[in-house]
Amino acid sequence: MTRIGFTQPAIAALENNGITSTQDLANLDKKDIEQILKIIRTGPPPIVVPYLSQKKLNMYCYWATRRNHFNEPIEAALFNQAALETHGMMMALEAKEEEIVVKPPAEYKTGTKLKAFKEGSIAYFNGIKGKHNIPLAYIIQENKVP
């Protein structure tokens, strides 16, 4: 944690809040980190955590979560400058993707054109991500036999 800008009191406060190993960072999202750091910053005693350190901790959690999903080792020594830059870019790309919101298609009713409904549904499901960040459109199959 010192490599990403946390002081010893901040590291101790993280440990007091249950983050005692790199494995504990897996599956924490940005909101979780904001909540933990809010607790740390307000004290008692209040501890200063620089914004850039918070941003790097978010990237660290993202990195740990991805490695956990792929059953790769989550060791602090593996989180180097290259991993920080790569996963920072990946987080930024995912954030841009989340900004693009496709409205769900109108409810299908008798007499509605099926082709337009189907295309609208596929576009909508491409915009919604499931587990491991895979678009839900993946589940739509063109096979005529179920």
C-alpha positions as CSV (number, residue, x, y, z in Angstrom):
1,M,0.0,0.0,0.0
2,T,2.9,2.3,0.5
3,R,3.7,2.0,-3.2
4,I,0.4,3.6,-4.1
5,G,0.8,6.5,-1.6
6,F,-0.8,5.3,1.7
7,T,0.9,6.4,4.9
8,Q,1.4,3.9,7.8
9,P,-1.6,5.3,9.7
10,A,-3.8,5.0,6.6
11,I,-2.6,1.4,6.1
12,A,-3.4,0.6,9.8
13,A,-6.8,2.2,9.4
14,L,-7.5,0.0,6.3
15,E,-6.5,-3.1,8.3
16,N,-8.8,-2.0,11.1
17,N,-11.6,-1.9,8.4
18,G,-10.9,-5.5,7.4
19,I,-8.5,-5.1,4.5
20,T,-5.5,-7.1,5.7
21,S,-4.3,-8.7,2.5
22,T,-4.3,-8.2,-1.3
23,Q,-6.9,-10.9,-1.6
24,D,-9.4,-8.7,0.4
25,L,-9.3,-6.2,-2.4
26,A,-10.9,-8.6,-4.9
27,N,-14.5,-7.8,-5.6
28,L,-14.4,-4.3,-4.0
29,D,-15.8,-1.7,-6.3
30,K,-15.4,2.1,-6.5
31,K,-18.3,2.7,-4.1
32,D,-16.8,0.3,-1.5
33,I,-13.5,2.1,-1.6
34,E,-15.2,5.5,-1.3
35,Q,-17.1,4.2,1.8
36,I,-14.0,2.8,3.5
37,L,-12.0,5.9,2.8
38,K,-14.8,8.1,4.1
39,I,-14.6,6.2,7.4
40,I,-10.9,6.6,7.5
41,R,-10.8,10.3,6.6
42,T,-13.4,11.2,9.2
43,G,-11.6,9.2,12.0
44,P,-11.2,9.2,14.9
45,P,-8.5,10.2,14.3
46,P,-9.0,11.7,10.9
47,I,-6.4,10.5,8.4
48,V,-5.5,12.2,5.2
49,V,-5.6,10.0,2.1
50,P,-4.6,11.7,-1.1
51,Y,-7.0,11.5,-4.0
52,L,-4.4,10.0,-6.3
53,S,-3.9,7.2,-3.8
54,Q,-7.6,6.6,-3.8
55,K,-7.6,6.4,-7.6
56,K,-4.7,3.9,-7.5
57,L,-6.5,1.8,-4.8
58,N,-9.5,1.6,-7.2
59,M,-7.2,0.3,-9.9
60,Y,-5.6,-2.1,-7.5
61,C,-9.0,-3.5,-6.6
62,Y,-10.0,-3.7,-10.3
63,W,-6.7,-5.6,-10.9
64,A,-7.3,-7.9,-8.0
65,T,-10.9,-8.6,-9.1
66,R,-9.9,-9.5,-12.6
67,R,-7.1,-11.8,-11.4
68,N,-9.5,-13.4,-9.1
69,H,-12.0,-14.1,-11.9
70,F,-9.3,-15.7,-14.0
71,N,-7.9,-17.7,-11.0
72,E,-4.6,-16.0,-11.2
73,P,-2.4,-15.3,-8.2
74,I,-3.2,-12.0,-6.4
75,E,0.2,-11.0,-5.0
76,A,1.1,-7.3,-4.3
77,A,4.5,-7.7,-6.0
78,L,2.7,-8.4,-9.3
79,F,0.9,-5.0,-9.2
80,N,3.6,-2.9,-10.8
81,Q,3.6,0.3,-12.8
82,A,2.7,-1.5,-16.0
83,A,-0.3,-3.2,-14.4
84,L,-1.4,0.1,-12.9
85,E,-1.4,1.8,-16.3
86,T,-3.0,-1.1,-18.2
87,H,-5.8,-1.6,-15.7
88,G,-6.3,2.1,-15.4
89,M,-7.0,2.3,-19.1
90,M,-9.3,-0.7,-18.9
91,M,-11.3,0.9,-16.1
92,A,-11.6,4.1,-18.2
93,L,-12.8,2.1,-21.2
94,E,-15.4,0.3,-19.1
95,A,-16.6,3.6,-17.6
96,K,-17.1,5.0,-21.1
97,E,-19.1,1.9,-22.1
98,E,-21.3,2.3,-19.1
99,E,-22.2,5.9,-20.1
100,I,-23.7,4.6,-23.3
101,V,-27.3,3.8,-22.4
102,V,-29.6,2.1,-24.8
103,K,-33.3,2.3,-24.0
104,P,-35.2,-1.0,-23.7
105,P,-37.5,-1.8,-26.6
106,A,-41.2,-1.2,-26.2
107,E,-43.3,-4.1,-24.9
108,Y,-44.0,-6.5,-27.7
109,K,-47.7,-6.6,-28.6
110,T,-49.6,-8.4,-31.3
111,G,-49.3,-6.7,-34.6
112,T,-45.9,-5.2,-33.7
113,K,-43.1,-5.8,-36.2
114,L,-41.0,-8.7,-34.8
115,K,-37.8,-7.7,-36.7
116,A,-37.8,-4.2,-35.2
117,F,-38.5,-5.6,-31.7
118,K,-35.7,-8.2,-32.1
119,E,-33.1,-5.7,-33.3
120,G,-34.1,-3.3,-30.4
121,S,-33.8,-6.2,-27.9
122,I,-30.4,-7.2,-29.2
123,A,-29.1,-3.6,-29.0
124,Y,-30.4,-3.3,-25.5
125,F,-28.8,-6.6,-24.4
126,N,-25.5,-5.5,-25.9
127,G,-25.5,-2.5,-23.6
128,I,-26.2,-4.6,-20.4
129,K,-23.2,-6.5,-19.0
130,G,-23.5,-9.7,-17.0
131,K,-21.0,-11.6,-15.0
132,H,-17.4,-11.1,-16.1
133,N,-18.5,-8.0,-18.1
134,I,-20.0,-10.1,-20.9
135,P,-22.9,-8.5,-22.8
136,L,-26.2,-10.2,-22.2
137,A,-26.8,-10.4,-26.0
138,Y,-24.4,-13.4,-25.8
139,I,-27.3,-15.5,-24.6
140,I,-29.4,-14.8,-27.7
141,Q,-29.1,-17.8,-30.1
142,E,-30.2,-17.9,-33.7
143,N,-30.9,-21.7,-33.6
144,K,-34.5,-22.6,-34.5
145,V,-34.4,-25.7,-32.2
146,P,-34.2,-24.8,-28.5
